[in-house]
Amino acid sequence: MGVFTALRSGGLVLAVACFLLTSAVTHAKTRSTSQPNIVFVLADDYGYNDVGYHGDQIRTPVLDSLAKSGVILENYYVQPVCTPTRSQLLSGRYQIHTGLQHGVISNSQPNGLPLDCPTIADKLKESGYSTHMAGKWHVGFYKEDYLPHRRGFDTFYGYLGGKDDYYDHTQDYWFWPYLDWRDEKGPIFDEKGNYSAQLLTNRAINIIKSHSRSSNSKPFFLYLAYQSVHGPLQVPDRYTKQYDSIRNRIRRIYAGMVSAMDEGVGNLTQVLKDTGLWDNTVFIFSTDNGGANMAGGNNYPLRGQKTELWEGGVRGVGFVTGGALDKHRAPKASGTVNKELIHVSDWFPTLVRLSGGSLNGTKGLDGFDQWDTISHNKTVLSCEEVKEDPLKNLWLFNITADPTEHTDLSEEKPDVVVSMLKMIKSFNDTAVPPRFPSDDPMANPSLHGDVWSPWQ
């Protein structure tokens, strides 16, 4: 794509300004003549260096094979923490336009992805898809209307908050653990002791098998949002034995958690192939943000980590594969690596197009249809590229030439700085006030059957 501009000023990553410019060349062309199944797997706190094709310490044979059979997204961006990324994936809108720009939603906070934002599940359902979710929600649940099965998903299985125990499926309230595991019918009490990555994989597999046995010809959308590899660091011992050479205990457990997730993805994709559904499936893998260094993650060679605006916090691991991609992909047009600029908010319009759906009824989207970019490697509009003084709050980096962000060009290219600052001002002019209400004591699970549940 030429050069990419990454300017950081205050609390906003100015790299998003380039996402806006892609609109000139990435509008939807024509609808697909058939509707592919869509499987979207989202890893949690997964480090850039922790997939095998980026690093050699942790083994991910399944992810490596899937990525290399499809299109690896090597200029792919997410947000630096959970809720903003998940809200943008589900809505196609930047968090500055939904009021979710100030961090993650706590379990006790009366907050959520605004109800006037249809989700990707809503739109795919309009297109005739059956829609299913397994895993981590984390975009609000203080009222019933904010629950996944009220936001477009036919079925849900998983947890509503941001950080559960992998075996007990609890999250603390004032240091006391309360259950946070349910489906669309209500809380589930009998999964204690079962590891979440395996539970979520099995649920996804059952959805696939049920679909393959059904006479219903509907395509399906499956959103599998793994708890892995977010803390707490927990994994069955058998997954860490292969990493005895890693002396750091935290890193060793984290590596085992990655391997457990890799195995789960392998089991899921094998069922898709065994049932014959793979040939008409688009399979997408993404992380929600960079790895957390203190929790075992590694983003080398990128600078920074989860919660930070450096590349290590916002450059994502991502790829697209599947039999349906092969049908659409131009022969040898893209190889296995795509270096065009793609953002997590782009999945919404991209998948709506793939479904043959319409964007009618959505509020102004910030994402853009990237299917031609992914399937045919079409170039998006080039934009000119967006040490340290303690008082310095502005940098300019050529991310293509300097992905580790060590050479500041702000003094050398003041015209680019000014141009990008004008862009950031335009974003601020359209931003809505952040919504970050105080925790509500009425959320206390002891008032609701000892289960994390809607309380208003």
C-alpha positions in Angstrom: 0.0 0.0 0.0 2.8 2.5 0.0 3.5 4.3 3.2 1.3 4.2 6.3 1.1 7.1 8.8 1.0 6.4 12.5 0.8 9.6 14.6 0.1 9.5 18.3 -1.1 12.6 20.0 -2.8 12.6 23.4 -5.0 9.5 23.8 -5.9 8.7 20.2 -4.0 6.6 17.6 -3.9 8.8 14.5 -3.3 5.7 12.4 -7.1 5.4 12.2 -7.2 8.5 9.9 -5.9 6.2 7.2 -8.8 3.9 7.7 -11.1 6.7 6.7 -9.2 7.2 3.4 -9.8 3.7 2.3 -13.4 4.5 1.5 -12.6 5.9 -1.9 -11.6 2.5 -3.3 -13.1 -0.2 -1.0 -16.9 0.2 -1.4 -18.8 -2.9 -2.1 -18.9 -3.9 -5.8 -21.4 -6.7 -6.4 -23.0 -9.2 -4.1 -21.8 -12.7 -4.0 -24.0 -15.1 -5.9 -23.9 -17.6 -3.0 -23.8 -17.1 0.8 -20.8 -18.7 2.5 -20.8 -19.9 6.0 -18.8 -17.5 8.2 -16.7 -18.6 11.2 -14.9 -15.8 13.1 -12.5 -16.9 15.8 -11.3 -14.2 18.2 -8.4 -14.8 20.6 -8.0 -12.8 23.8 -4.7 -10.9 24.6 -2.8 -12.9 22.0 0.7 -11.6 21.4 2.0 -10.7 17.9 5.1 -13.0 18.4 3.1 -15.9 19.8 1.8 -17.4 16.6 4.2 -19.8 14.9 4.6 -17.9 11.7 5.8 -14.8 13.6 8.0 -16.5 16.2 9.5 -19.9 17.0 9.1 -20.4 20.7 5.4 -21.3 20.8 4.1 -24.1 18.5 0.9 -23.4 16.6 0.9 -25.9 13.8 -2.9 -25.5 13.2 -2.9 -21.7 13.0 0.2 -21.7 10.9 -1.3 -24.2 8.4 -4.6 -22.4 8.2 -2.9 -19.0 7.7 -0.6 -20.2 5.0 -3.4 -21.8 3.1 -5.3 -18.5 3.1 -4.4 -14.9 3.4 -2.2 -13.6 6.3 -3.1 -10.0 7.2 0.2 -8.3 8.0 -1.1 -4.8 8.2 -4.0 -5.5 10.5 -5.1 -3.3 13.4 -7.3 -3.7 16.4 -7.7 -1.6 19.6 -5.4 -1.9 22.6 -8.0 -3.4 25.0 -11.0 -5.8 24.9 -14.3 -3.9 24.9 -13.3 -1.3 22.2 -12.2 -4.0 19.8 -15.2 -6.2 20.4 -17.6 -3.3 20.1 -16.0 -2.3 16.8 -16.1 -5.8 15.4 -19.8 -6.2 16.3 -20.9 -2.7 15.1 -18.4 -1.5 12.5 -18.2 1.8 14.4 -15.2 3.4 16.2 -15.5 3.5 19.9 -15.5 7.4 19.8 -18.9 7.1 18.0 -20.4 4.7 20.6 -19.2 6.2 23.8 -17.0 3.2 24.6 -13.6 5.0 24.2 -12.5 4.9 27.8 -11.4 1.3 28.5 -13.3 -1.9 29.3 -16.7 -2.4 30.7 -16.6 -3.8 34.2 -19.1 -6.4 35.3 -20.8 -3.9 37.7 -21.0 -1.1 35.3 -24.4 -0.1 33.8 -23.0 0.3 30.3 -23.0 -1.4 26.9 -22.8 -1.2 23.2 -25.7 1.2 22.4 -28.8 -0.6 21.4 -29.2 1.7 18.3 -26.2 0.0 16.8 -27.2 -3.2 15.0 -24.6 -5.9 15.4 -23.1 -8.0 12.7 -25.3 -10.9 13.9 -28.4 -8.7 13.4 -27.4 -8.0 9.8 -26.5 -11.5 8.9 -29.7 -12.7 10.4 -31.5 -10.3 8.1 -29.7 -12.1 5.2 -31.1 -15.5 6.2 -28.2 -16.7 8.4 -28.5 -18.7 11.6 -26.3 -17.0 14.1 -24.4 -18.4 17.0 -21.9 -17.2 19.6 -19.6 -19.1 22.0 -17.3 -17.3 24.4 -16.6 -13.9 25.8 -19.2 -11.1 25.3 -17.7 -8.1 27.2 -19.8 -5.4 25.6 -22.3 -4.9 28.4 -25.1 -6.9 30.1 -26.7 -4.7 32.7 -30.1 -5.0 31.1 -31.7 -8.0 29.4 -31.7 -6.2 26.0 -27.9 -6.1 26.0 -27.5 -9.9 26.2 -26.1 -11.7 23.1 -29.3 -13.5 22.2 -31.0 -10.1 22.2 -28.3 -8.6 19.9 -28.8 -10.9 16.9 -27.5 -14.3 18.0 -29.9 -17.2 17.9 -27.8 -19.0 20.5 -25.1 -18.1 23.0 -22.9 -20.1 25.3 -20.1 -18.5 27.4 -19.6 -15.6 29.7 -20.6 -12.0 29.8 -17.7 -10.3 31.6 -14.1 -9.8 30.9 -12.1 -12.3 33.0 -13.2 -15.6 34.3 -11.6 -18.5 36.0 -11.0 -21.1 33.3 -12.3 -24.0 35.4 -14.8 -22.5 37.9 -16.2 -20.0 35.4 -16.5 -17.4 38.1 -15.5 -13.7 38.3 -15.0 -11.9 41.6 -17.1 -9.3 43.2 -15.2 -7.8 46.1 -12.9 -10.8 46.2 -15.8 -13.3 46.2 -16.2 -15.5 43.2 -19.6 -15.6 41.4 -20.7 -17.7 38.4 -20.4 -16.1 35.0 -21.3 -18.9 32.6 -24.6 -19.2 30.7 -26.4 -19.9 27.5 -29.4 -18.1 25.9 -31.7 -19.8 28.4 -29.9 -18.7 31.6 -27.0 -19.7 33.9 -25.2 -23.0 33.6 -24.1 -24.5 37.0 -22.7 -27.9 36.0 -19.5 -27.1 34.1 -17.2 -26.5 37.1 -13.9 -28.2 36.5 -14.1 -28.2 32.8 -11.5 -26.1 30.9 -13.1 -23.2 29.0 -11.2 -23.6 25.8 -12.4 -27.2 25.5 -16.0 -26.2 26.5 -16.1 -23.5 23.9 -14.6 -25.7 21.2 -17.1 -28.5 21.9 -20.0 -26.0 21.8 -18.8 -24.7 18.4 -18.3 -28.3 17.1 -21.8 -29.2 18.2 -23.2 -26.2 16.3 -21.4 -27.3 13.2 -22.6 -30.9 13.5 -26.1 -29.9 14.1 -26.1 -27.7 11.1 -24.7 -30.5 8.9 -27.5 -32.8 10.0 -30.2 -30.3 9.5 -32.4 -30.1 6.4 -32.4 -26.4 6.9 -30.4 -24.9 4.0 -29.6 -21.6 5.9 -25.9 -20.6 5.9 -24.5 -20.0 9.4 -22.4 -17.4 11.2 -20.4 -18.7 14.2 -18.5 -16.2 16.4 -16.1 -18.1 18.6 -14.6 -15.7 21.1 -12.1 -17.8 23.1 -11.2 -16.9 26.7 -7.7 -17.9 25.7 -5.1 -16.6 26.3 -6.3 -13.9 28.8 -5.3 -14.2 32.4 -5.7 -15.9 34.8 -3.0 -18.2 33.5 -4.5 -21.7 33.7 -4.1 -24.7 31.5 -4.1 -28.5 31.9 -0.6 -29.8 32.6 -0.3 -31.8 29.4 -0.1 -28.6 27.4 2.9 -27.2 29.2 5.1 -30.4 29.1 6.4 -29.5 25.6 7.6 -26.2 27.0 9.8 -27.4 29.8 12.7 -25.5 28.2 10.9 -22.2 29.0 12.3 -21.3 32.4 9.8 -18.5 33.1 6.8 -20.1 34.7 4.3 -17.4 33.5 5.6 -17.7 29.9 5.5 -21.5 30.1 1.8 -21.6 31.2 0.9 -19.0 28.6 2.6 -21.1 25.9 0.5 -24.1 27.0 -2.6 -22.0 26.8 -1.8 -21.1 23.2 -1.3 -24.7 22.4 -4.7 -25.6 23.9 -6.3 -22.9 21.8 -4.4 -24.1 18.7 -5.7 -27.7 19.3 -9.2 -26.4 19.7 -9.1 -24.5 16.4 -7.8 -27.7 14.8 -10.6 -29.8 16.1 -13.1 -27.2 14.9 -11.8 -26.9 11.4 -11.4 -30.7 11.1 -15.2 -31.1 11.8 -15.9 -28.4 9.2 -13.9 -30.5 6.7 -15.4 -33.8 7.8 -18.9 -32.6 7.4 -18.2 -31.0 4.0 -19.0 -27.5 5.2 -15.4 -26.2 4.8 -15.7 -25.8 1.1 -18.4 -23.1 1.5 -16.9 -21.5 4.6 -14.9 -18.3 5.2 -12.8 -18.7 8.3 -11.4 -15.6 10.0 -8.9 -15.5 12.9 -8.1 -12.4 14.9 -6.8 -11.2 18.2 -8.6 -8.5 20.2 -5.4 -6.6 21.2 -1.7 -7.2 21.8 -0.3 -9.5 24.3 0.2 -8.5 28.0 3.9 -8.8 28.8 3.3 -9.4 32.5 0.8 -12.2 31.7 3.2 -14.1 29.4 2.5 -12.4 26.1 5.2 -11.4 23.6 4.8 -8.8 20.8 8.4 -8.8 19.6 9.6 -7.1 17.5 6.9 -4.5 18.0 7.1 -1.9 20.7 4.5 -1.9 23.5 1.8 -4.2 24.7 -1.9 -4.5 25.6 -3.4 -1.1 26.8 -0.7 0.9 24.9 -1.0 2.7 21.6 2.4 1.5 20.3 2.3 -1.2 17.6 2.5 -4.0 20.2 -0.8 -2.9 21.5 -2.7 -2.4 18.3 -1.1 -4.5 15.5 -3.1 -7.7 15.4 -2.6 -11.3 14.4 -5.1 -12.0 11.7 -5.8 -14.2 8.7 -8.6 -15.4 6.4 -8.9 -18.8 4.9 -11.5 -21.5 4.0 -12.9 -23.1 0.9 -15.2 -20.2 0.2 -12.2 -17.8 0.1 -10.5 -20.1 -2.5 -13.6 -19.8 -4.7 -13.5 -16.0 -4.6 -9.7 -15.5 -4.6 -8.0 -14.7 -7.9 -5.4 -17.3 -8.7 -2.0 -16.3 -7.4 -3.3 -12.7 -6.9 -2.5 -12.4 -3.3 -0.2 -15.3 -2.3 -0.4 -15.8 1.4 0.5 -12.4 2.7 -1.6 -9.2 2.4 0.0 -6.0 3.5 -2.9 -3.6 2.8 -4.3 -1.6 5.7 -7.2 -3.4 7.4 -8.9 -2.6 10.7 -11.2 -4.6 13.0 -14.1 -2.3 12.2 -13.9 -3.3 8.6 -15.3 -6.8 9.3 -18.8 -5.5 9.7 -19.3 -4.2 6.1 -17.1 -6.9 4.7 -19.2 -9.7 6.1 -22.5 -8.0 5.3 -21.3 -7.8 1.7 -20.3 -11.5 1.7 -23.7 -12.4 3.1 -25.5 -10.6 0.3 -27.0 -8.3 2.9 -27.7 -4.6 3.1 -26.3 -1.8 5.3 -29.6 -0.1 5.4 -30.6 0.7 9.0 -27.0 1.1 10.3 -25.7 4.3 11.7 -22.7 5.8 10.0 -20.0 3.1 9.7 -16.3 3.7 10.2 -15.3 0.4 8.7 -15.1 -0.4 5.0 -15.7 -3.4 2.8 -12.3 -5.1 2.4 -13.3 -8.2 0.5 -11.6 -7.2 -2.8 -8.5 -6.3 -0.8 -8.5 -9.7 0.9 -9.5 -11.9 -2.0 -7.8 -10.1 -4.9 -5.1 -8.1 -3.1 -6.4 -4.9 -4.5 -4.5 -1.8 -3.3 -6.4 0.7 -1.2 -5.7 4.4 -1.4 -2.2 5.2 -0.3 -1.7 7.8 2.4 1.5 9.4 3.3 3.1 8.0 6.4 1.6 8.5 9.8 13.3 9.2 21.6 12.2 10.5 24.0 11.7 13.8 25.8 9.7 13.3 29.0 7.4 16.1 27.9 7.0 14.8 24.3 3.5 13.8 23.4 3.6 13.5 19.6 5.6 11.2 17.3 5.5 10.4 13.6 6.7 6.9 12.4 7.0 5.2 9.0 5.5 2.0 10.2 6.4 0.2 6.9 10.1 0.9 7.2 10.2 1.2 11.0 7.6 -1.2 12.5 9.4 -1.1 15.9 8.8 2.6 16.1 12.3 3.9 16.9 12.8 6.7 14.4 10.7 9.8 15.0 10.0 11.8 11.8 7.9 14.5 13.3 10.5 17.3 13.0 11.6 16.1 9.6 8.0 16.1 8.2 6.0 18.9 9.9 3.6 19.1 7.0 2.5 15.5 7.5 2.1 16.2 11.2 -0.1 19.1 10.6 -2.1 17.2 8.0 -2.7 14.3 10.4 -3.5 16.6 13.3 -6.3 18.1 11.1 -7.6 14.6 10.6 -7.6 13.8 14.3 -9.5 17.1 14.9 -12.1 15.9 12.4 -12.5 12.7 14.4 -12.8 14.6 17.6 -15.4 16.8 16.1 -17.6 13.8 15.4 -16.9 12.0 18.7 -19.7 11.5 21.2 -19.1 12.0 24.9 -17.6 8.9 26.6 -20.0 6.8 28.7 -18.3 5.5 31.7 -20.7 5.3 34.6 -19.7 4.3 38.1 -20.1 0.7 39.2 -23.6 0.0 40.5 -23.9 -1.8 43.8 -27.1 -3.4 42.6 -25.0 -5.5 40.2 -23.8 -7.6 43.2 -24.4 -11.2 42.2 -25.5 -12.1 45.7 -28.7 -10.2 44.9 -29.3 -12.3 41.8 -28.9 -15.9 42.7 -25.1 -15.7 43.1 -24.8 -15.3 39.3 -23.6 -12.4 37.2 -26.8 -11.3 35.5 -28.6 -8.2 34.2 -29.8 -6.2 37.1 -31.7 -3.2 35.7 
